[in-house]
Structure formats: C-alpha cells, structure tokens
C-alpha cells in the first residue's frame, strides 16, 4: 500500500484516495491509473494551521556610543581607584587623598551627592571654588567617629549629628543660598560666599574606604512664578524726633513805585542790587480795585525791564 498521506479532494468528476495514483500528461491534466481524467481543486480552503513556535532570538546589536556625562572624576591621584565612574576606593597613600570633577558649574546652580560607605577615617564631600588648596567652600566632613562637620569657606560652623554607613549626603548651591542635606533632610543652610564656578571635591583618609553613588551637576532654573497679590499697607511708624533748627536767613528788601506799578524786592543779606539773586513782585494798579500781581527774578537795578509772569 502506498505511504503517501491521505487526501480527500472533491472534484466535478471523481474523488481519489492516494496522490501517487495520479499521472499527468504535461499539459496540466491529471489521470488515474485507469486513464480516467482527474480534476484537481474546486474544494473549499481549509482552516489556517496553528502558529508555529517563536524562532530563536537574534544576535545582540552593536553597543551605541556613550552619551555626554554631567561629570568626570579626575584620575590623576593614583592612590584612588575611580571604578566605576561614580565610585572612589582609597587604595593607598597616607593622610587625606583627594580627587575632583573635571567640570565646574555656576556658583548659584550646582549640586553634589555622595554615599558614605566606610566608617572610620575621614570622608570629605564639598563644592569647591579652588581645588588646589583644596578649599571646602561648602563642605561636609565626616570624621573618624562619624561626626558630621559642616564647613563654610574652610571654616567649621559646627557639628550636625552622626553619620551611619549608607547615609546619603547632598550639597546644593542655588540663587537663594547653600543647603546641606542628610538622607533628604536639611541639616544646615548658608548664604552664598563666592561668585566663582564650583567643582565637586571628594576625599578620604583611610585605605580601603569607599565613597560611591556620586552625582554632580547643574541645578536647572525653574520658570519664574506669577507675582503674588500685594500685601496690606503696614501701620504708620512713629513720628521721628525733630531735627535741629537750621541757620537763620536774613533777607533784605527794596521797594519802589512808578505809576502804575508797585515793585517789592527781596534777597539774601549781602546781595548787591546789581546781582541777579532778587525776587521781585510787581503789582499793577492800572485797573482800580483790581490789582494784578506778577513776579520775576533778576537784579533789582533791572526791575523795570524784567519779564513778569
């Protein structure tokens, strides 16, 4: 018996059972073994088969180029290992070992964040306007006992609690001041003390200590909010004390009448009649009962020719 699959084909003249019984004359006509012509097709389209299994995952594409970094830690201090890019491990060297960011940002829009990992020894995180010193312009120093000390312009302003391993510290310099945070809670604030650009500065004194989760960058300015309503007018303050009496001014006077005008002049004592420092009033009596008063400035000697208004 043939091994071909079983077919049930409907046609206009005949149905057949095994495909291998079909013969063709090369012109598109099919016959069975008895010479009877077979019509192929004409039946209804069968149902769509089940979806096959998902093929194997293709190869991973090439790695894209690196995006721009907000900061890069200097690797000139070979006592410190910078790996990965935001982690510092103190490998060798006695005393405080420092590194800083290559970038600097504005004195009123910079921030840094770091995690205090290793207890013991000194850990430093600061915004610095002079890394050559190095300067703790706005700094957090954690001493060997875990005491948190805040520095402003290289001077301690006091201690602010104790640090524990994995605490996160942040310093921001904005246009309203410098702010210091431990685990997101503000622990100190200061007015700005510099107008120079700021870099991130980090250091440690103990071999094996780690500072990680470092971030440094600019603080973007938000849009200016709407102006609030004007407040109420405050109460009137008390009247001030009376000032000292000024020096007395002695005036001299001159008078003259030439119909229909009456002239009256005043000037500071010592003014000559030819000096232009006179104030002169002219009263016009042309209309009886309705005198007109006008004034001019000039010398008394020229009173007749002055322009009065």
C-alpha positions, 0 to 999 in steps of 0.5 A: 500500500502506498505511504503517501498521506491521505487526501480527500479532494472533491472534484466535478468528476471523481474523488481519489484516495492516494496522490501517487495514483495520479499521472499527468500528461504535461499539459496540466491534466491529471489521470488515474491509473485507469486513464480516467481524467482527474480534476484537481481543486474546486474544494473549499480552503481549509482552516489556517494551521496553528502558529508555529513556535517563536524562532530563536532570538537574534544576535545582540546589536552593536553597543551605541556610543556613550552619551555626554556625562554631567561629570568626570572624576579626575584620575590623576591621584593614583592612590584612588581607584575611580571604578566605576565612574561614580565610585572612589576606593582609597587604595593607598597613600597616607593622610587625606587623598583627594580627587575632583570633577573635571567640570565646574558649574555656576556658583548659584546652580550646582549640586553634589551627592555622595554615599558614605560607605566606610566608617572610620577615617575621614570622608570629605564631600564639598563644592569647591571654588579652588581645588588646589588648596583644596578649599571646602567652600561648602563642605561636609566632613565626616570624621573618624567617629562619624561626626558630621562637620559642616564647613563654610569657606574652610571654616567649621560652623559646627557639628550636625549629628552622626553619620551611619554607613549608607547615609546619603549626603547632598550639597546644593548651591542655588540663587537663594543660598547653600543647603546641606542635606542628610538622607533628604533632610536639611541639616544646615543652610548658608548664604552664598560666599563666592561668585566663582564656578564650583567643582565637586571635591571628594576625599578620604583618609583611610585605605580601603574606604569607599565613597560611591553613588556620586552625582554632580551637576547643574541645578536647572532654573525653574520658570519664574512664578506669577507675582503674588497679590500685594500685601496690606499697607503696614501701620504708620511708624512713629513720628521721628524726633525733630531735627535741629533748627537750621541757620537763620536767613536774613533777607533784605528788601527794596521797594519802589513805585512808578505809576502804575506799578508797585515793585517789592524786592527781596534777597539774601543779606549781602546781595548787591542790587546789581546781582541777579539773586532778587525776587521781585513782585510787581503789582499793577494798579492800572485797573482800580480795585483790581490789582494784578500781581506778577513776579520775576527774578533778576537784579533789582537795578533791572526791575523795570525791564524784567519779564513778569509772569 
